[in-house]
Amino acid sequence: MNWHCIPIKSKLDRILWSHWRTALKARQLKCQVLFVLFNDIPIKCSIPIVSVVHDAFPRTHGNWFPSRKRKILDTLTNLACKKSKKVITVSEYSKKSLAKAYNVPRDRFVVVYNGPGNQSNQCTMPSGELISAASGRYIFTISTLEPRKNLDGLIKGFEILKREKQFEDVSLIVAGAKGWMESDLLEQVEKSPCKSDIHFLG
């Protein structure tokens, strides 16, 4: 395997590489297939493309995104589904949703389930201290803070759980960076009767 590092210096540079320069570079390298790990594939490419698209949410759940973000993601997802020789997605549900939402034959999609990755790291000391500070038992989740992760549903479920005497000592710990529209979630936590038992690690 040969690595060809790309010097990305700005947001504009990244866009140029994603949608134009990558295809030219792949042709220069005489690649047989261009494998793209996200849905921002080259607009024009003479080499067969295999892309990874996780879901059809920009079209099926547009209200989960800011308007501009939704339009960009929808355009990129549509392009990836239409132009890729094969599209890898993460579940049978996503396969059906993408095929229907973007009017693409189902046999273009290949389901490859998410795996745990090859690297693991121990929590940093502050994170470890925060988990230790959660007296007793806890529920732990890893998620970007954004509407499509349904963390509001998790918090509502946590509040129901906490009404039971046997779960009074349980805390909710969320690890993950802020995404879009995270302010609604933080406002929900602020109003929650269980807010002292909900912790964000970042």
Beta strands, then each sheet from edge to edge (+ up, - down):
strand 1: 34-36
strand 2: 49-52
strand 3: 86-89
strand 4: 109-111
strand 5: 138-142
strand 6: 171-175
strand 7: 198-200
sheet 1: 1+ 2+ 3+ 4+
sheet 2: 5+ 6+ 7+
end
